[in-house]
Amino acid sequence: MDKKGQMDTLVPIIITLLVIGLVLGIGFVVLQEFADNRGDTLGTATNESIILATAGTYADNNVSADNCFNTFTVSAVYNSTQLLDTPGNYTYVTATGKIILDSDSLHTGAAANVTYTYYY
């Protein structure tokens, strides 16, 4: 068996493995940067005005796209006369900041104030 022939076949394999390792290493560094950008500072909004809807209303009126919040949590939703209960009157989506009234709610279209927390 020719040792030179064996080396000629090993070199491309070793180079390929090194390139794959380099690409994976760079990929992991990039992914870690994205993971580190996820917010860890707590923000709070108190008595923010919204209009309640069964289709859902974004808690922040300036938000119009999904996945704008990090760990969105509603503390309280008040209409003009009472504190609304969850899950009895509404639910919310932690990733989007959307508050959704139950389909049979009597509060559809009503103005409300919402207090919530989120991370940014």
Backbone atoms as SQL, in Angstrom:
CREATE TABLE atoms (id INTEGER PRIMARY KEY, chain TEXT, resi INTEGER, resn TEXT, atom TEXT, x REAL, y REAL, z REAL);
INSERT INTO atoms VALUES
  (1, 'A', 1, 'MET', 'N', 0.840, -1.185, 0.000),
  (2, 'A', 1, 'MET', 'CA', 0.000, 0.000, 0.000),
  (3, 'A', 1, 'MET', 'C', 0.886, 1.249, 0.000),
  (4, 'A', 2, 'ASP', 'N', 0.522, 2.235, -0.769),
  (5, 'A', 2, 'ASP', 'CA', 1.303, 3.452, -0.940),
  (6, 'A', 2, 'ASP', 'C', 0.914, 4.476, 0.129),
  (7, 'A', 3, 'LYS', 'N', 1.869, 4.848, 0.997),
  (8, 'A', 3, 'LYS', 'CA', 1.588, 5.814, 2.061),
  (9, 'A', 3, 'LYS', 'C', 1.300, 7.195, 1.499),
  (10, 'A', 4, 'LYS', 'N', 1.907, 7.541, 0.385),
  (11, 'A', 4, 'LYS', 'CA', 1.640, 8.832, -0.240),
  (12, 'A', 4, 'LYS', 'C', 0.183, 8.902, -0.686),
  (13, 'A', 5, 'GLY', 'N', -0.360, 7.833, -1.202),
  (14, 'A', 5, 'GLY', 'CA', -1.748, 7.770, -1.642),
  (15, 'A', 5, 'GLY', 'C', -2.710, 7.943, -0.475),
  (16, 'A', 6, 'GLN', 'N', -2.350, 7.367, 0.685),
  (17, 'A', 6, 'GLN', 'CA', -3.194, 7.514, 1.872),
  (18, 'A', 6, 'GLN', 'C', -3.204, 8.966, 2.349),
  (19, 'A', 7, 'MET', 'N', -2.082, 9.633, 2.318),
  (20, 'A', 7, 'MET', 'CA', -2.005, 11.039, 2.744),
  (21, 'A', 7, 'MET', 'C', -2.784, 11.937, 1.803),
  (22, 'A', 8, 'ASP', 'N', -2.759, 11.615, 0.523),
  (23, 'A', 8, 'ASP', 'CA', -3.499, 12.422, -0.449),
  (24, 'A', 8, 'ASP', 'C', -5.006, 12.362, -0.207),
  (25, 'A', 9, 'THR', 'N', -5.503, 11.257, 0.320),
  (26, 'A', 9, 'THR', 'CA', -6.939, 11.157, 0.599),
  (27, 'A', 9, 'THR', 'C', -7.293, 11.728, 1.968),
  (28, 'A', 10, 'LEU', 'N', -6.367, 11.779, 2.894),
  (29, 'A', 10, 'LEU', 'CA', -6.647, 12.303, 4.242),
  (30, 'A', 10, 'LEU', 'C', -6.656, 13.827, 4.297),
  (31, 'A', 11, 'VAL', 'N', -5.821, 14.471, 3.503),
  (32, 'A', 11, 'VAL', 'CA', -5.709, 15.926, 3.542),
  (33, 'A', 11, 'VAL', 'C', -7.049, 16.608, 3.237),
  (34, 'A', 12, 'PRO', 'N', -7.769, 16.244, 2.180),
  (35, 'A', 12, 'PRO', 'CA', -9.057, 16.903, 1.937),
  (36, 'A', 12, 'PRO', 'C', -10.066, 16.644, 3.065),
  (37, 'A', 13, 'ILE', 'N', -10.031, 15.461, 3.645),
  (38, 'A', 13, 'ILE', 'CA', -10.954, 15.154, 4.752),
  (39, 'A', 13, 'ILE', 'C', -10.637, 16.030, 5.959),
  (40, 'A', 14, 'ILE', 'N', -9.376, 16.166, 6.284),
  (41, 'A', 14, 'ILE', 'CA', -8.969, 16.991, 7.429),
  (42, 'A', 14, 'ILE', 'C', -9.321, 18.450, 7.178),
  (43, 'A', 15, 'ILE', 'N', -9.083, 18.949, 5.987),
  (44, 'A', 15, 'ILE', 'CA', -9.420, 20.337, 5.655),
  (45, 'A', 15, 'ILE', 'C', -10.930, 20.549, 5.737),
  (46, 'A', 16, 'THR', 'N', -11.700, 19.599, 5.243),
  (47, 'A', 16, 'THR', 'CA', -13.158, 19.690, 5.306),
  (48, 'A', 16, 'THR', 'C', -13.630, 19.740, 6.757),
  (49, 'A', 17, 'LEU', 'N', -13.071, 18.886, 7.599),
  (50, 'A', 17, 'LEU', 'CA', -13.440, 18.884, 9.021),
  (51, 'A', 17, 'LEU', 'C', -13.077, 20.204, 9.704),
  (52, 'A', 18, 'LEU', 'N', -11.933, 20.770, 9.364),
  (53, 'A', 18, 'LEU', 'CA', -11.532, 22.054, 9.933),
  (54, 'A', 18, 'LEU', 'C', -12.480, 23.171, 9.499),
  (55, 'A', 19, 'VAL', 'N', -12.866, 23.175, 8.225),
  (56, 'A', 19, 'VAL', 'CA', -13.786, 24.201, 7.720),
  (57, 'A', 19, 'VAL', 'C', -15.152, 24.064, 8.411),
  (58, 'A', 20, 'ILE', 'N', -15.648, 22.835, 8.539),
  (59, 'A', 20, 'ILE', 'CA', -16.927, 22.613, 9.220),
  (60, 'A', 20, 'ILE', 'C', -16.849, 23.088, 10.664),
  (61, 'A', 21, 'GLY', 'N', -15.758, 22.775, 11.346),
  (62, 'A', 21, 'GLY', 'CA', -15.582, 23.228, 12.728),
  (63, 'A', 21, 'GLY', 'C', -15.535, 24.742, 12.822),
  (64, 'A', 22, 'LEU', 'N', -14.880, 25.394, 11.874),
  (65, 'A', 22, 'LEU', 'CA', -14.800, 26.851, 11.863),
  (66, 'A', 22, 'LEU', 'C', -16.177, 27.470, 11.633),
  (67, 'A', 23, 'VAL', 'N', -16.928, 26.932, 10.686),
  (68, 'A', 23, 'VAL', 'CA', -18.275, 27.442, 10.402),
  (69, 'A', 23, 'VAL', 'C', -19.190, 27.251, 11.621),
  (70, 'A', 24, 'LEU', 'N', -19.136, 26.088, 12.248),
  (71, 'A', 24, 'LEU', 'CA', -19.945, 25.848, 13.448),
  (72, 'A', 24, 'LEU', 'C', -19.547, 26.789, 14.582),
  (73, 'A', 25, 'GLY', 'N', -18.254, 26.997, 14.755),
  (74, 'A', 25, 'GLY', 'CA', -17.787, 27.900, 15.808),
  (75, 'A', 25, 'GLY', 'C', -18.290, 29.322, 15.602),
  (76, 'A', 26, 'ILE', 'N', -18.193, 29.823, 14.383),
  (77, 'A', 26, 'ILE', 'CA', -18.687, 31.170, 14.072),
  (78, 'A', 26, 'ILE', 'C', -20.197, 31.229, 14.265),
  (79, 'A', 27, 'GLY', 'N', -20.902, 30.179, 13.843),
  (80, 'A', 27, 'GLY', 'CA', -22.356, 30.131, 14.013),
  (81, 'A', 27, 'GLY', 'C', -22.766, 30.196, 15.475),
  (82, 'A', 28, 'PHE', 'N', -22.074, 29.470, 16.329),
  (83, 'A', 28, 'PHE', 'CA', -22.391, 29.504, 17.754),
  (84, 'A', 28, 'PHE', 'C', -22.116, 30.875, 18.367),
  (85, 'A', 29, 'VAL', 'N', -21.064, 31.527, 17.938),
  (86, 'A', 29, 'VAL', 'CA', -20.766, 32.878, 18.438),
  (87, 'A', 29, 'VAL', 'C', -21.871, 33.849, 18.039),
  (88, 'A', 30, 'VAL', 'N', -22.327, 33.780, 16.795),
  (89, 'A', 30, 'VAL', 'CA', -23.392, 34.655, 16.312),
  (90, 'A', 30, 'VAL', 'C', -24.685, 34.375, 17.073),
  (91, 'A', 31, 'LEU', 'N', -25.041, 33.119, 17.247),
  (92, 'A', 31, 'LEU', 'CA', -26.257, 32.766, 17.985),
  (93, 'A', 31, 'LEU', 'C', -26.187, 33.243, 19.430),
  (94, 'A', 32, 'GLN', 'N', -25.036, 33.160, 20.041),
  (95, 'A', 32, 'GLN', 'CA', -24.887, 33.623, 21.426),
  (96, 'A', 32, 'GLN', 'C', -25.093, 35.131, 21.520),
  (97, 'A', 33, 'GLU', 'N', -24.650, 35.865, 20.512),
  (98, 'A', 33, 'GLU', 'CA', -24.870, 37.308, 20.500),
  (99, 'A', 33, 'GLU', 'C', -26.357, 37.633, 20.444),
  (100, 'A', 34, 'PHE', 'N', -27.113, 36.890, 19.626),
  (101, 'A', 34, 'PHE', 'CA', -28.556, 37.104, 19.564),
  (102, 'A', 34, 'PHE', 'C', -29.211, 36.758, 20.889),
  (103, 'A', 35, 'ALA', 'N', -28.784, 35.701, 21.522),
  (104, 'A', 35, 'ALA', 'CA', -29.358, 35.304, 22.809),
  (105, 'A', 35, 'ALA', 'C', -29.062, 36.347, 23.878),
  (106, 'A', 36, 'ASP', 'N', -27.890, 36.951, 23.833),
  (107, 'A', 36, 'ASP', 'CA', -27.523, 37.963, 24.822),
  (108, 'A', 36, 'ASP', 'C', -28.305, 39.257, 24.643),
  (109, 'A', 37, 'ASN', 'N', -28.845, 39.509, 23.453),
  (110, 'A', 37, 'ASN', 'CA', -29.593, 40.736, 23.205),
  (111, 'A', 37, 'ASN', 'C', -30.997, 40.705, 23.787),
  (112, 'A', 38, 'ARG', 'N', -31.438, 39.561, 24.240),
  (113, 'A', 38, 'ARG', 'CA', -32.765, 39.464, 24.850),
  (114, 'A', 38, 'ARG', 'C', -32.731, 40.227, 26.159),
  (115, 'A', 39, 'GLY', 'N', -33.690, 41.117, 26.343),
  (116, 'A', 39, 'GLY', 'CA', -33.655, 42.043, 27.460),
  (117, 'A', 39, 'GLY', 'C', -33.797, 41.398, 28.819),
  (118, 'A', 40, 'ASP', 'N', -33.150, 41.999, 29.793),
  (119, 'A', 40, 'ASP', 'CA', -33.299, 41.552, 31.168),
  (120, 'A', 40, 'ASP', 'C', -33.598, 42.718, 32.102),
  (121, 'A', 41, 'THR', 'N', -34.031, 43.843, 31.539),
  (122, 'A', 41, 'THR', 'CA', -34.421, 45.002, 32.338),
  (123, 'A', 41, 'THR', 'C', -35.942, 45.044, 32.400),
  (124, 'A', 42, 'LEU', 'N', -36.475, 45.122, 33.609),
  (125, 'A', 42, 'LEU', 'CA', -37.921, 45.104, 33.804),
  (126, 'A', 42, 'LEU', 'C', -38.524, 46.475, 33.527),
  (127, 'A', 43, 'GLY', 'N', -39.559, 46.491, 32.706),
  (128, 'A', 43, 'GLY', 'CA', -40.312, 47.714, 32.433),
  (129, 'A', 43, 'GLY', 'C', -41.734, 47.560, 32.950),
  (130, 'A', 44, 'THR', 'N', -42.354, 48.661, 33.300),
  (131, 'A', 44, 'THR', 'CA', -43.721, 48.645, 33.811),
  (132, 'A', 44, 'THR', 'C', -44.519, 49.747, 33.147),
  (133, 'A', 45, 'ALA', 'N', -45.743, 49.427, 32.774),
  (134, 'A', 45, 'ALA', 'CA', -46.683, 50.428, 32.275),
  (135, 'A', 45, 'ALA', 'C', -47.885, 50.402, 33.209),
  (136, 'A', 46, 'THR', 'N', -48.312, 51.578, 33.627),
  (137, 'A', 46, 'THR', 'CA', -49.416, 51.674, 34.578),
  (138, 'A', 46, 'THR', 'C', -50.557, 52.470, 33.962),
  (139, 'A', 47, 'ASN', 'N', -51.754, 51.898, 34.040),
  (140, 'A', 47, 'ASN', 'CA', -52.984, 52.545, 33.553),
  (141, 'A', 47, 'ASN', 'C', -52.881, 53.012, 32.107),
  (142, 'A', 48, 'GLU', 'N', -52.338, 52.179, 31.261),
  (143, 'A', 48, 'GLU', 'CA', -52.278, 52.506, 29.836),
  (144, 'A', 48, 'GLU', 'C', -53.663, 52.277, 29.226),
  (145, 'A', 49, 'SER', 'N', -54.138, 53.230, 28.448),
  (146, 'A', 49, 'SER', 'CA', -55.482, 53.164, 27.879),
  (147, 'A', 49, 'SER', 'C', -55.518, 52.276, 26.650),
  (148, 'A', 50, 'ILE', 'N', -56.508, 51.375, 26.606),
  (149, 'A', 50, 'ILE', 'CA', -56.731, 50.514, 25.453),
  (150, 'A', 50, 'ILE', 'C', -58.236, 50.393, 25.209),
  (151, 'A', 51, 'ILE', 'N', -58.597, 49.865, 24.064),
  (152, 'A', 51, 'ILE', 'CA', -59.987, 49.513, 23.759),
  (153, 'A', 51, 'ILE', 'C', -60.049, 47.991, 23.719),
  (154, 'A', 52, 'LEU', 'N', -60.904, 47.399, 24.528),
  (155, 'A', 52, 'LEU', 'CA', -60.982, 45.946, 24.623),
  (156, 'A', 52, 'LEU', 'C', -61.665, 45.351, 23.399),
  (157, 'A', 53, 'ALA', 'N', -61.120, 44.226, 22.922),
  (158, 'A', 53, 'ALA', 'CA', -61.678, 43.570, 21.740),
  (159, 'A', 53, 'ALA', 'C', -61.504, 42.062, 21.857),
  (160, 'A', 54, 'THR', 'N', -62.486, 41.316, 21.368),
  (161, 'A', 54, 'THR', 'CA', -62.376, 39.858, 21.411),
  (162, 'A', 54, 'THR', 'C', -61.291, 39.352, 20.471),
  (163, 'A', 55, 'ALA', 'N', -60.997, 40.096, 19.415),
  (164, 'A', 55, 'ALA', 'CA', -59.926, 39.699, 18.499),
  (165, 'A', 55, 'ALA', 'C', -58.558, 39.949, 19.112),
  (166, 'A', 56, 'GLY', 'N', -58.510, 40.746, 20.144),
  (167, 'A', 56, 'GLY', 'CA', -57.255, 41.051, 20.810),
  (168, 'A', 56, 'GLY', 'C', -56.830, 42.484, 20.586),
  (169, 'A', 57, 'THR', 'N', -56.245, 43.056, 21.606),
  (170, 'A', 57, 'THR', 'CA', -55.756, 44.426, 21.568),
  (171, 'A', 57, 'THR', 'C', -54.343, 44.427, 22.117),
  (172, 'A', 58, 'TYR', 'N', -53.422, 45.066, 21.406),
  (173, 'A', 58, 'TYR', 'CA', -52.074, 45.184, 21.928),
  (174, 'A', 58, 'TYR', 'C', -52.085, 46.139, 23.117),
  (175, 'A', 59, 'ALA', 'N', -51.394, 45.760, 24.179),
  (176, 'A', 59, 'ALA', 'CA', -51.368, 46.584, 25.381),
  (177, 'A', 59, 'ALA', 'C', -50.744, 47.946, 25.096),
  (178, 'A', 60, 'ASP', 'N', -49.686, 47.972, 24.309),
  (179, 'A', 60, 'ASP', 'CA', -49.046, 49.219, 23.935),
  (180, 'A', 60, 'ASP', 'C', -49.616, 49.643, 22.587),
  (181, 'A', 61, 'ASN', 'N', -50.283, 50.760, 22.550),
  (182, 'A', 61, 'ASN', 'CA', -50.938, 51.212, 21.313),
  (183, 'A', 61, 'ASN', 'C', -49.952, 51.468, 20.177),
  (184, 'A', 62, 'ASN', 'N', -48.667, 51.621, 20.497),
  (185, 'A', 62, 'ASN', 'CA', -47.660, 51.856, 19.469),
  (186, 'A', 62, 'ASN', 'C', -47.153, 50.561, 18.850),
  (187, 'A', 63, 'VAL', 'N', -47.556, 49.423, 19.410),
  (188, 'A', 63, 'VAL', 'CA', -47.093, 48.126, 18.925),
  (189, 'A', 63, 'VAL', 'C', -48.116, 47.570, 17.956),
  (190, 'A', 64, 'SER', 'N', -47.664, 47.122, 16.805),
  (191, 'A', 64, 'SER', 'CA', -48.600, 46.564, 15.836),
  (192, 'A', 64, 'SER', 'C', -48.104, 45.249, 15.250),
  (193, 'A', 65, 'ALA', 'N', -47.118, 44.639, 15.875),
  (194, 'A', 65, 'ALA', 'CA', -46.592, 43.373, 15.368),
  (195, 'A', 65, 'ALA', 'C', -46.402, 42.391, 16.513),
  (196, 'A', 66, 'ASP', 'N', -46.496, 41.121, 16.182),
  (197, 'A', 66, 'ASP', 'CA', -46.296, 40.090, 17.195),
  (198, 'A', 66, 'ASP', 'C', -44.841, 40.017, 17.630),
  (199, 'A', 67, 'ASN', 'N', -44.624, 39.386, 18.776),
  (200, 'A', 67, 'ASN', 'CA', -43.297, 39.131, 19.333),
  (201, 'A', 67, 'ASN', 'C', -42.525, 40.401, 19.651),
  (202, 'A', 68, 'CYS', 'N', -43.217, 41.408, 20.150),
  (203, 'A', 68, 'CYS', 'CA', -42.555, 42.655, 20.514),
  (204, 'A', 68, 'CYS', 'C', -42.213, 42.711, 21.994),
  (205, 'A', 69, 'PHE', 'N', -42.727, 41.784, 22.768),
  (206, 'A', 69, 'PHE', 'CA', -42.493, 41.795, 24.201),
  (207, 'A', 69, 'PHE', 'C', -41.669, 40.591, 24.613),
  (208, 'A', 70, 'ASN', 'N', -41.002, 40.731, 25.726),
  (209, 'A', 70, 'ASN', 'CA', -40.269, 39.650, 26.351),
  (210, 'A', 70, 'ASN', 'C', -40.899, 39.444, 27.716),
  (211, 'A', 71, 'THR', 'N', -41.581, 38.350, 27.920),
  (212, 'A', 71, 'THR', 'CA', -42.205, 37.995, 29.190),
  (213, 'A', 71, 'THR', 'C', -43.224, 39.043, 29.637),
  (214, 'A', 72, 'PHE', 'N', -44.162, 39.330, 28.782),
  (215, 'A', 72, 'PHE', 'CA', -45.261, 40.263, 29.059),
  (216, 'A', 72, 'PHE', 'C', -46.196, 39.639, 30.095),
  (217, 'A', 73, 'THR', 'N', -46.528, 40.399, 31.145),
  (218, 'A', 73, 'THR', 'CA', -47.432, 39.914, 32.195),
  (219, 'A', 73, 'THR', 'C', -48.388, 41.029, 32.591),
  (220, 'A', 74, 'VAL', 'N', -49.672, 40.740, 32.535),
  (221, 'A', 74, 'VAL', 'CA', -50.690, 41.721, 32.921),
  (222, 'A', 74, 'VAL', 'C', -50.894, 41.647, 34.431),
  (223, 'A', 75, 'SER', 'N', -50.857, 42.811, 35.081),
  (224, 'A', 75, 'SER', 'CA', -51.137, 42.891, 36.510),
  (225, 'A', 75, 'SER', 'C', -52.613, 43.157, 36.759),
  (226, 'A', 76, 'ALA', 'N', -53.199, 44.067, 35.972),
  (227, 'A', 76, 'ALA', 'CA', -54.601, 44.428, 36.169),
  (228, 'A', 76, 'ALA', 'C', -55.165, 45.065, 34.908),
  (229, 'A', 77, 'VAL', 'N', -56.455, 44.803, 34.665),
  (230, 'A', 77, 'VAL', 'CA', -57.200, 45.473, 33.608),
  (231, 'A', 77, 'VAL', 'C', -58.475, 46.010, 34.242),
  (232, 'A', 78, 'TYR', 'N', -58.660, 47.318, 34.152),
  (233, 'A', 78, 'TYR', 'CA', -59.848, 47.966, 34.703),
  (234, 'A', 78, 'TYR', 'C', -60.676, 48.542, 33.565),
  (235, 'A', 79, 'ASN', 'N', -61.993, 48.309, 33.599),
  (236, 'A', 79, 'ASN', 'CA', -62.838, 49.088, 32.715),
  (237, 'A', 79, 'ASN', 'C', -63.337, 50.259, 33.546),
  (238, 'A', 80, 'SER', 'N', -64.350, 50.957, 33.113),
  (239, 'A', 80, 'SER', 'CA', -64.759, 52.165, 33.830),
  (240, 'A', 80, 'SER', 'C', -65.334, 51.889, 35.209),
  (241, 'A', 81, 'THR', 'N', -65.780, 50.659, 35.461),
  (242, 'A', 81, 'THR', 'CA', -66.444, 50.398, 36.739),
  (243, 'A', 81, 'THR', 'C', -65.801, 49.326, 37.588),
  (244, 'A', 82, 'GLN', 'N', -64.982, 48.451, 36.995),
  (245, 'A', 82, 'GLN', 'CA', -64.494, 47.329, 37.798),
  (246, 'A', 82, 'GLN', 'C', -63.170, 46.781, 37.306),
  (247, 'A', 83, 'LEU', 'N', -62.565, 45.985, 38.183),
  (248, 'A', 83, 'LEU', 'CA', -61.366, 45.229, 37.834),
  (249, 'A', 83, 'LEU', 'C', -61.810, 43.964, 37.118),
  (250, 'A', 84, 'LEU', 'N', -61.264, 43.714, 35.921),
  (251, 'A', 84, 'LEU', 'CA', -61.612, 42.510, 35.180),
  (252, 'A', 84, 'LEU', 'C', -60.726, 41.359, 35.634),
  (253, 'A', 85, 'ASP', 'N', -61.293, 40.176, 35.678),
  (254, 'A', 85, 'ASP', 'CA', -60.565, 39.002, 36.139),
  (255, 'A', 85, 'ASP', 'C', -59.975, 38.225, 34.979),
  (256, 'A', 86, 'THR', 'N', -58.819, 37.628, 35.214),
  (257, 'A', 86, 'THR', 'CA', -58.275, 36.659, 34.277),
  (258, 'A', 86, 'THR', 'C', -58.319, 35.309, 34.959),
  (259, 'A', 87, 'PRO', 'N', -58.686, 34.244, 34.346),
  (260, 'A', 87, 'PRO', 'CA', -59.048, 34.095, 32.950),
  (261, 'A', 87, 'PRO', 'C', -60.534, 34.307, 32.681),
  (262, 'A', 88, 'GLY', 'N', -61.283, 34.752, 33.641),
  (263, 'A', 88, 'GLY', 'CA', -62.718, 34.913, 33.457),
  (264, 'A', 88, 'GLY', 'C', -63.114, 35.904, 32.393),
  (265, 'A', 89, 'ASN', 'N', -62.436, 37.036, 32.293),
  (266, 'A', 89, 'ASN', 'CA', -62.798, 38.062, 31.316),
  (267, 'A', 89, 'ASN', 'C', -61.816, 38.174, 30.153),
  (268, 'A', 90, 'TYR', 'N', -60.557, 37.830, 30.370),
  (269, 'A', 90, 'TYR', 'CA', -59.557, 37.998, 29.321),
  (270, 'A', 90, 'TYR', 'C', -58.384, 37.046, 29.535),
  (271, 'A', 91, 'THR', 'N', -57.611, 36.882, 28.501),
  (272, 'A', 91, 'THR', 'CA', -56.324, 36.197, 28.564),
  (273, 'A', 91, 'THR', 'C', -55.305, 37.113, 27.890),
  (274, 'A', 92, 'TYR', 'N', -54.036, 36.780, 27.989),
  (275, 'A', 92, 'TYR', 'CA', -53.001, 37.571, 27.311),
  (276, 'A', 92, 'TYR', 'C', -51.901, 36.660, 26.809),
  (277, 'A', 93, 'VAL', 'N', -51.162, 37.168, 25.824),
  (278, 'A', 93, 'VAL', 'CA', -50.092, 36.412, 25.195),
  (279, 'A', 93, 'VAL', 'C', -48.761, 37.026, 25.623),
  (280, 'A', 94, 'THR', 'N', -47.917, 36.239, 26.283),
  (281, 'A', 94, 'THR', 'CA', -46.678, 36.783, 26.852),
  (282, 'A', 94, 'THR', 'C', -45.683, 37.265, 25.810),
  (283, 'A', 95, 'ALA', 'N', -45.675, 36.684, 24.616),
  (284, 'A', 95, 'ALA', 'CA', -44.693, 37.076, 23.601),
  (285, 'A', 95, 'ALA', 'C', -45.128, 38.298, 22.804),
  (286, 'A', 96, 'THR', 'N', -46.449, 38.554, 22.729),
  (287, 'A', 96, 'THR', 'CA', -46.919, 39.612, 21.840),
  (288, 'A', 96, 'THR', 'C', -47.446, 40.836, 22.567),
  (289, 'A', 97, 'GLY', 'N', -47.814, 40.698, 23.822),
  (290, 'A', 97, 'GLY', 'CA', -48.418, 41.823, 24.529),
  (291, 'A', 97, 'GLY', 'C', -49.866, 42.039, 24.129),
  (292, 'A', 98, 'LYS', 'N', -50.489, 41.007, 23.590),
  (293, 'A', 98, 'LYS', 'CA', -51.875, 41.126, 23.150),
  (294, 'A', 98, 'LYS', 'C', -52.813, 40.655, 24.264),
  (295, 'A', 99, 'ILE', 'N', -53.816, 41.482, 24.561),
  (296, 'A', 99, 'ILE', 'CA', -54.844, 41.141, 25.541),
  (297, 'A', 99, 'ILE', 'C', -56.088, 40.740, 24.758),
  (298, 'A', 100, 'ILE', 'N', -56.624, 39.569, 25.057),
  (299, 'A', 100, 'ILE', 'CA', -57.744, 39.025, 24.294),
  (300, 'A', 100, 'ILE', 'C', -58.931, 38.825, 25.230),
  (301, 'A', 101, 'LEU', 'N', -60.044, 39.493, 24.928),
  (302, 'A', 101, 'LEU', 'CA', -61.268, 39.298, 25.703),
  (303, 'A', 101, 'LEU', 'C', -61.869, 37.938, 25.406),
  (304, 'A', 102, 'ASP', 'N', -62.529, 37.352, 26.401),
  (305, 'A', 102, 'ASP', 'CA', -63.278, 36.132, 26.150),
  (306, 'A', 102, 'ASP', 'C', -64.387, 36.443, 25.160),
  (307, 'A', 103, 'SER', 'N', -64.738, 35.471, 24.346),
  (308, 'A', 103, 'SER', 'CA', -65.667, 35.714, 23.249),
  (309, 'A', 103, 'SER', 'C', -67.049, 36.159, 23.708),
  (310, 'A', 104, 'ASP', 'N', -67.446, 35.777, 24.911),
  (311, 'A', 104, 'ASP', 'CA', -68.780, 36.164, 25.381),
  (312, 'A', 104, 'ASP', 'C', -68.727, 37.359, 26.327),
  (313, 'A', 105, 'SER', 'N', -67.642, 38.098, 26.295),
  (314, 'A', 105, 'SER', 'CA', -67.480, 39.206, 27.228),
  (315, 'A', 105, 'SER', 'C', -68.440, 40.355, 26.933),
  (316, 'A', 106, 'LEU', 'N', -68.951, 40.942, 27.989),
  (317, 'A', 106, 'LEU', 'CA', -69.822, 42.112, 27.872),
  (318, 'A', 106, 'LEU', 'C', -69.018, 43.399, 27.708),
  (319, 'A', 107, 'HIS', 'N', -67.697, 43.285, 27.758),
  (320, 'A', 107, 'HIS', 'CA', -66.837, 44.469, 27.757),
  (321, 'A', 107, 'HIS', 'C', -66.264, 44.802, 26.383),
  (322, 'A', 108, 'THR', 'N', -66.690, 44.112, 25.339),
  (323, 'A', 108, 'THR', 'CA', -66.165, 44.351, 23.994),
  (324, 'A', 108, 'THR', 'C', -66.391, 45.798, 23.571),
  (325, 'A', 109, 'GLY', 'N', -65.334, 46.433, 23.102),
  (326, 'A', 109, 'GLY', 'CA', -65.407, 47.817, 22.643),
  (327, 'A', 109, 'GLY', 'C', -65.288, 48.846, 23.753),
  (328, 'A', 110, 'ALA', 'N', -65.164, 48.387, 24.980),
  (329, 'A', 110, 'ALA', 'CA', -65.079, 49.313, 26.111),
  (330, 'A', 110, 'ALA', 'C', -63.656, 49.844, 26.276),
  (331, 'A', 111, 'ALA', 'N', -63.573, 51.067, 26.743),
  (332, 'A', 111, 'ALA', 'CA', -62.267, 51.627, 27.088),
  (333, 'A', 111, 'ALA', 'C', -61.821, 50.992, 28.395),
  (334, 'A', 112, 'ALA', 'N', -60.523, 50.781, 28.515),
  (335, 'A', 112, 'ALA', 'CA', -59.994, 50.161, 29.730),
  (336, 'A', 112, 'ALA', 'C', -58.597, 50.700, 29.998),
  (337, 'A', 113, 'ASN', 'N', -58.145, 50.499, 31.210),
  (338, 'A', 113, 'ASN', 'CA', -56.780, 50.818, 31.591),
  (339, 'A', 113, 'ASN', 'C', -56.092, 49.516, 31.981),
  (340, 'A', 114, 'VAL', 'N', -54.889, 49.351, 31.511),
  (341, 'A', 114, 'VAL', 'CA', -54.150, 48.121, 31.783),
  (342, 'A', 114, 'VAL', 'C', -52.808, 48.456, 32.444),
  (343, 'A', 115, 'THR', 'N', -52.431, 47.634, 33.402),
  (344, 'A', 115, 'THR', 'CA', -51.141, 47.744, 34.053),
  (345, 'A', 115, 'THR', 'C', -50.402, 46.433, 33.761),
  (346, 'A', 116, 'TYR', 'N', -49.168, 46.535, 33.260),
  (347, 'A', 116, 'TYR', 'CA', -48.428, 45.341, 32.899),
  (348, 'A', 116, 'TYR', 'C', -46.931, 45.539, 33.083),
  (349, 'A', 117, 'THR', 'N', -46.213, 44.420, 33.085),
  (350, 'A', 117, 'THR', 'CA', -44.759, 44.435, 33.150),
  (351, 'A', 117, 'THR', 'C', -44.218, 43.636, 31.962),
  (352, 'A', 118, 'TYR', 'N', -42.969, 43.907, 31.603),
  (353, 'A', 118, 'TYR', 'CA', -42.298, 43.213, 30.507),
  (354, 'A', 118, 'TYR', 'C', -40.813, 43.454, 30.663),
  (355, 'A', 119, 'TYR', 'N', -40.037, 42.665, 29.973),
  (356, 'A', 119, 'TYR', 'CA', -38.586, 42.855, 29.959),
  (357, 'A', 119, 'TYR', 'C', -38.158, 43.439, 28.617),
  (358, 'A', 120, 'TYR', 'N', -37.143, 44.296, 28.659),
  (359, 'A', 120, 'TYR', 'CA', -36.597, 44.861, 27.427),
  (360, 'A', 120, 'TYR', 'C', -35.097, 44.940, 27.507);
